[in-house]
Amino acid sequence: MNTITEVLTGIVSRVTYHNPATGWSVLRVQPFQSPQQQETVTVHQTKVFAGATMEFRGAWTIDHKYGRQFKATEAIEKKPATTASIEKYLGSGLIKGVGPQTAKKIVKYFQKETLDIFENAIHRLTEVPGIAQKKLDMIEQAWTEHRAIREVMMFLQGHGISTLFAVRIYKEYGDKAIAMVTEDPYRLANDIYGIGFFSADKVALSIGLAEDSQPRMLAAIKHVLAASREQGHCYLTEPQINTGIIELIDINLGERLKDYLGLMQQAGLLCTRHLNKDNVETIGYYSKTLFYDETAVATILRGMKGSVASEPDRIAQWVTAYCQHKHITLSDEQAHAVNGVVQHRFSILTGGPGCGKTTTTLVIVALCEIQWVIKFQLSAKEINHINEIVDIAIASGSPFSQLNLTIDAFKNTVSNE
């Protein structure tokens, strides 16, 4: 169900809460539509001050604890409409060096021209009694910083970025945010947590980047390679990448793809590996993180060759006795798996759902007396089940002391002897 965007415009009468780190703010706002009321607005803002005239866009919600609230996804600062609101705005702590008394003097002297003076002739503030050059310099610096923040927030929101991410972007890039986002909007996907290709692409197209522009194609390729891990791939071939691009942005790169991949390889944006599949030479294209993960795992495993000294007959007797005690029946394949795991420094236990991996693992865990590396290819549900089994084994005092189970996308369970 789509949420209807509503607009609330008014004067911030009080800042109830503001988190400088995240920008999360709770405001009390006096709406222009109903000046006698006070509404609660939640929004992400870099800086907020009482007296500011704001236009909020979002939706009304009902909080179970705090009641009716306006949850804003956009916030646009407007010029205060009255001298009273200007005075409150300037004296709210917005500008270092301007407190309530100084704000009152400035507004009394310049009246409705006050904000124009700040914007276009700030040097004239020395005409106000009590404002000397030193104080003017302090006020001018603070006003310049405030204006920069306001311009960045308006720019970002103007291109479809919510206040939540606008605050994060400003905190990351500062006053250079407009220039950096304009130069390369796709950097948002790399630098800002929570922003992916689709959000960055929306900004890029809004700024005016062509749909078939080179930056967009490179960003799309990078996204397709990084997302391939979700399907269990370490690398993709050229045809696979082209298919991914078509599915992502509905553009068939055809022969142009090879050129883009070459550019990315030269720029260090991806890695390659020459492969021989079915006696056919091909190139595997990797996202850099996946390439280094695969290389790291291969290096570790290469150093784990060889078998572990063991007594197969004794192990078989122990397994038989343990299974009888626990009322477990192992198939020949399961028993072979248990015997194989304990005789090697590295093992892979695979199989479809319901084939007995969990039961086999229970016996293996109970049998472990030394450190091994065990790599499981399991679903999330099975992983949780394995963790429960390990907890039970620990609680029951099963005979193992040093077992390190680490289940990760590529570095599945690594322990060194």
VOGU-3710 file (C-alpha; in Angstrom, 3 decimals, decimal comma):
1> mntitevltg> 0,000/0,000/0,000  1,427/3,379/-1,044  1,714/6,111/1,582  0,166/9,446/0,631  2,702/12,259/1,027  1,360/15,201/2,980  2,773/18,677/3,609  3,080/20,447/6,950  4,384/24,041/7,011  4,973/26,029/10,147
11> ivsrvtyhnp> 7,393/27,509/12,653  9,544/25,315/14,894  8,559/26,410/18,380  10,793/23,974/20,254  13,483/21,376/19,603  12,450/18,577/21,956  15,325/16,290/20,997  18,245/16,346/18,556  20,949/13,710/18,116  24,011/15,415/16,565
21> atgwsvlrvq> 25,481/12,085/15,452  22,499/10,860/13,424  20,491/14,058/12,955  17,396/12,413/14,461  15,184/15,191/15,780  11,848/15,598/17,514  10,328/19,036/17,004  7,270/20,915/18,163  5,880/22,885/15,269  3,211/25,590/15,075
31> pfqspqqqet> 1,424/24,978/11,755  0,431/27,948/9,608  -2,887/26,226/8,905  -3,771/26,129/12,624  -1,568/28,560/14,627  -3,217/27,650/17,934  -2,005/24,038/17,708  1,367/22,434/18,366  2,261/19,364/16,304  5,088/16,882/16,870
41> vtvhqtkvfa> 7,388/16,321/13,894  10,127/13,669/13,655  12,817/14,228/11,050  16,521/13,802/10,310  18,248/17,200/10,141  21,897/18,187/10,452  20,950/21,230/12,514  17,582/22,417/13,757  16,650/25,553/15,657  13,566/27,030/17,242
51> gatmefrgaw> 12,086/29,835/15,166  12,907/28,223/11,807  10,140/28,287/9,226  9,996/24,807/7,724  8,074/22,887/5,108  7,900/19,183/5,965  6,800/16,417/3,614  5,859/13,001/4,933  2,922/11,279/6,611  0,959/11,355/9,844
61> tidhkygrqf> 1,524/8,417/12,167  0,255/7,336/15,576  2,971/6,347/18,032  1,715/3,950/20,728  3,548/5,945/23,393  3,665/9,538/22,136  0,522/9,709/20,032  0,014/11,655/16,824  3,227/12,604/14,992  4,230/13,842/11,557
71> kateaiekkp> 7,040/11,626/10,216  8,929/13,777/7,719  11,076/12,404/4,901  11,783/15,862/3,468  12,424/19,163/5,222  12,872/22,484/3,428  13,826/25,632/5,304  11,828/28,749/4,376  12,495/32,367/5,194  10,758/33,476/8,409
81> attasiekyl> 7,703/35,556/7,501  7,459/37,935/10,477  9,931/40,024/12,467  9,002/38,035/15,582  9,852/34,743/13,888  13,078/36,219/12,494  14,097/37,346/15,985  13,385/33,913/17,466  15,181/32,241/14,565  18,364/34,300/14,909
91> gsglikgvgp> 18,408/34,128/18,701  17,889/30,369/18,935  21,592/29,475/18,856  21,675/29,192/15,088  24,542/31,683/14,795  27,484/31,784/17,158  27,704/35,265/18,631  23,999/36,027/18,263  21,940/35,376/21,366  18,381/36,547/22,124
101> qtakkivkyf> 19,470/40,073/23,083  21,685/40,599/20,031  18,990/39,134/17,780  16,483/41,569/19,221  18,813/44,526/18,488  19,472/43,363/14,918  15,798/42,847/14,094  14,811/46,119/15,727  17,369/47,945/13,583  16,755/46,248/10,203
111> qketldifen> 13,151/45,054/10,638  11,982/42,896/7,691  15,222/43,520/5,817  17,165/41,519/8,423  17,556/38,289/6,437  18,440/40,179/3,250  21,200/41,909/5,226  22,528/38,534/6,377  22,417/37,153/2,841  23,728/40,100/0,844
121> aihrltevpg> 25,255/42,776/3,081  26,277/41,144/6,321  29,013/43,762/6,846  26,225/46,232/7,711  25,652/44,455/11,036  28,310/46,755/12,497  25,698/49,492/12,225  23,895/47,806/15,127  25,103/49,121/18,512  27,261/46,519/20,264
131> iaqkkldmie> 28,433/44,654/17,134  32,108/45,347/16,431  34,318/43,873/13,706  35,469/40,922/15,822  31,890/39,904/16,574  30,922/40,479/12,946  33,644/38,042/11,811  32,272/35,390/14,187  28,700/35,941/12,992  29,697/35,891/9,311
141> qawtehrair> 31,567/32,587/9,659  28,643/30,938/11,475  26,129/32,237/8,928  28,256/30,970/6,024  28,388/27,489/7,580  24,651/27,467/8,147  23,959/28,548/4,575  26,239/25,801/3,240  24,374/23,143/5,221  21,033/24,498/4,024
151> evmmflqghg> 22,134/24,494/0,377  23,472/20,933/0,586  20,289/19,630/2,229  18,091/21,362/-0,359  20,221/20,000/-3,223  20,123/16,424/-1,940  16,415/16,442/-1,184  15,782/18,035/-4,566  17,192/14,882/-6,155  15,050/12,472/-4,179
161> istlfavriy> 17,296/11,798/-1,179  15,444/11,544/2,128  16,464/13,607/5,142  17,906/10,468/6,773  20,449/9,922/3,997  20,934/13,634/3,356  22,257/13,953/6,912  24,585/10,959/6,426  25,862/12,360/3,137  26,549/15,782/4,642
171> keygdkaiam> 28,402/14,237/7,570  30,536/12,207/5,134  31,292/14,899/2,544  30,641/18,164/4,385  30,456/21,345/2,321  31,854/19,452/-0,689  28,754/17,250/-0,863  27,147/19,003/-3,841  30,334/18,916/-5,927  31,157/15,310/-5,015
181> vtedpyrlan> 27,656/13,951/-5,652  27,377/15,885/-8,926  30,760/14,604/-10,095  30,013/10,955/-9,271  26,592/10,138/-7,792  27,428/6,425/-7,781  30,033/6,992/-5,081  27,059/7,149/-2,694  26,632/3,379/-3,034  30,227/2,860/-1,880
191> diygigffsa> 30,485/5,541/0,796  27,072/5,799/2,474  25,674/2,887/4,470  22,132/2,097/3,356  22,457/3,538/-0,154  22,820/0,984/-2,925  22,930/1,080/-6,701  19,241/1,802/-7,170  19,192/4,866/-4,891  22,427/6,217/-6,367
201> dkvalsigla> 21,100/5,575/-9,880  17,955/7,532/-9,087  20,086/10,502/-8,034  22,310/10,174/-11,115  19,364/10,236/-13,517  17,794/13,124/-11,611  21,013/15,132/-11,941  20,893/14,554/-15,697  23,257/11,665/-16,353  22,368/9,887/-19,611
211> edsqprmlaa> 20,882/6,412/-19,293  23,701/4,927/-21,381  26,490/7,071/-19,919  29,814/5,426/-19,101  29,620/6,120/-15,321  26,218/4,420/-15,204  27,443/1,382/-17,142  30,503/0,982/-14,917  28,402/1,303/-11,769  25,916/-1,260/-13,101
221> ikhvlaasre> 28,703/-3,760/-13,890  30,189/-3,273/-10,446  26,778/-3,877/-8,848  26,128/-7,028/-10,897  29,506/-8,498/-9,894  29,034/-7,660/-6,212  25,465/-9,008/-6,188  26,529/-12,303/-7,764  27,447/-13,613/-4,310  23,720/-13,705/-3,526
231> qghcyltepq> 23,404/-16,473/-6,123  26,490/-18,250/-4,781  28,890/-17,100/-7,500  32,474/-16,012/-6,951  32,898/-14,763/-10,513  30,851/-14,163/-13,649  31,675/-14,629/-17,298  31,068/-11,929/-19,881  27,702/-13,363/-21,067  26,527/-13,662/-17,451
241> intgiielid> 27,441/-10,035/-16,768  25,583/-8,860/-19,872  22,492/-10,802/-18,798  22,727/-9,192/-15,361  22,960/-5,700/-16,882  19,879/-6,337/-19,011  17,931/-7,485/-15,950  19,181/-4,525/-13,901  18,737/-1,530/-16,228  17,293/-3,041/-19,429
251> inlgerlkdy> 20,323/-2,199/-21,562  22,146/-4,737/-23,759  25,789/-3,693/-23,886  26,761/-6,280/-26,476  30,294/-5,694/-27,774  30,667/-2,561/-25,626  30,803/-4,714/-22,502  34,317/-5,965/-23,287  35,569/-2,365/-23,510  33,955/-1,419/-20,198
261> lglmqqagll> 35,415/-4,491/-18,492  38,851/-3,585/-19,835  38,533/-0,046/-18,475  37,475/-1,355/-15,065  40,361/-3,816/-14,961  42,873/-1,057/-15,789  41,353/1,164/-13,084  41,542/-1,626/-10,511  37,751/-1,809/-10,109  37,571/-5,571/-10,681
271> ctrhlnkdnv> 39,794/-8,639/-10,806  40,066/-11,402/-13,380  41,168/-14,996/-13,486  41,805/-17,083/-16,605  39,805/-20,299/-16,423  39,631/-23,540/-18,352  36,109/-24,920/-18,384  35,559/-28,051/-20,441  38,823/-27,365/-22,320  37,578/-23,892/-23,255
281> etigyysktl> 39,581/-20,868/-22,143  37,456/-18,146/-20,592  37,855/-15,180/-18,257  36,167/-14,986/-14,877  35,399/-11,445/-13,702  35,393/-10,910/-9,942  34,230/-8,225/-7,602  37,465/-7,302/-5,800  36,264/-8,451/-2,367  35,158/-11,829/-3,727
291> fydetavati> 38,474/-12,292/-5,525  40,463/-11,646/-2,357  38,128/-13,843/-0,288  38,531/-16,734/-2,697  42,305/-16,266/-2,833  42,571/-16,119/0,962  40,541/-19,308/1,443  42,513/-21,138/-1,260  45,800/-20,104/0,354  44,669/-21,369/3,746
301> lrgmkgsvas> 43,423/-24,678/2,333  46,595/-25,191/0,336  48,486/-25,273/3,597  46,168/-27,873/5,078  47,075/-30,853/2,921  47,590/-34,250/4,395  45,758/-36,517/6,751  45,546/-36,577/10,532  47,014/-39,488/12,478  44,101/-41,592/13,687
311> epdriaqwvt> 43,021/-45,115/14,661  40,159/-46,068/12,306  39,196/-49,244/14,187  39,084/-47,471/17,540  37,109/-44,598/16,027  34,603/-47,035/14,500  34,111/-48,739/17,879  33,619/-45,379/19,606  31,088/-44,228/17,002  29,146/-47,472/17,333
321> aycqhkhitl> 29,046/-47,190/21,142  28,122/-43,497/21,039  25,301/-44,060/18,547  23,880/-46,918/20,613  24,000/-44,746/23,740  22,260/-41,844/21,966  19,874/-44,107/20,032  21,252/-42,863/16,720  21,359/-44,974/13,583  23,886/-43,923/10,967
331> sdeqahavng> 23,644/-45,044/7,366  26,780/-46,402/5,703  27,231/-43,041/3,967  26,938/-41,146/7,271  29,369/-43,459/9,027  31,811/-43,047/6,153  31,479/-39,258/6,470  32,237/-39,340/10,204  35,301/-41,550/9,708  36,503/-39,384/6,844
341> vvqhrfsilt> 36,179/-36,072/8,693  38,230/-37,155/11,690  41,065/-38,375/9,473  41,566/-35,157/7,502  42,525/-31,596/8,383  39,782/-30,188/6,184  36,458/-31,653/5,175  33,366/-30,541/3,290  30,056/-31,992/4,418  27,360/-31,545/1,770
351> ggpgcgkttt> 23,958/-32,891/0,926  20,395/-31,887/0,242  17,730/-31,223/2,871  16,826/-34,256/4,969  19,850/-36,368/4,022  21,175/-36,531/7,594  23,805/-33,759/7,769  22,588/-32,627/11,194  22,767/-36,121/12,732  26,171/-36,725/11,169
361> tlvivalcei> 27,409/-33,404/12,538  26,195/-34,275/16,048  28,382/-37,380/15,996  31,357/-35,487/14,534  31,098/-32,747/17,190  31,006/-35,322/19,959  34,052/-37,011/18,457  36,220/-33,911/18,172  39,191/-33,839/20,555  41,417/-31,559/18,503
371> qwvikfqlsa> 40,920/-28,544/16,275  39,702/-29,127/12,756  38,324/-27,053/9,938  34,810/-28,005/8,994  33,062/-26,330/6,119  29,279/-26,575/6,049  27,126/-25,741/3,020  23,869/-25,193/4,852  20,766/-23,044/4,725  20,188/-20,398/7,400
381> keinhineiv> 17,678/-22,696/9,096  20,176/-25,552/9,177  22,909/-23,246/10,506  20,650/-22,268/13,421  19,981/-25,944/14,046  23,719/-26,679/14,097  24,292/-23,867/16,601  21,592/-25,331/18,853  23,271/-28,732/18,688  26,648/-27,256/19,628
391> diaiasgspf> 25,080/-25,442/22,596  23,461/-28,684/23,780  26,736/-30,569/23,360  28,593/-27,996/25,434  25,940/-28,061/28,160  26,005/-31,864/28,341  29,804/-32,013/28,601  30,440/-33,826/25,335  34,102/-34,813/24,789  35,416/-31,928/22,741
401> sqlnltidaf> 37,359/-28,928/23,899  38,550/-26,879/20,968  36,048/-26,636/18,158  35,804/-23,407/16,191  32,713/-23,215/14,029  32,619/-20,158/11,798  30,065/-20,156/9,007  30,564/-17,325/6,534  30,000/-16,719/2,824  33,486/-17,887/1,822
411> kntvsne> 35,649/-18,260/4,905  33,485/-21,080/6,284  34,927/-22,339/9,510  38,660/-21,854/9,713  40,742/-23,157/12,637  44,484/-23,674/12,683  46,066/-26,643/14,367
//
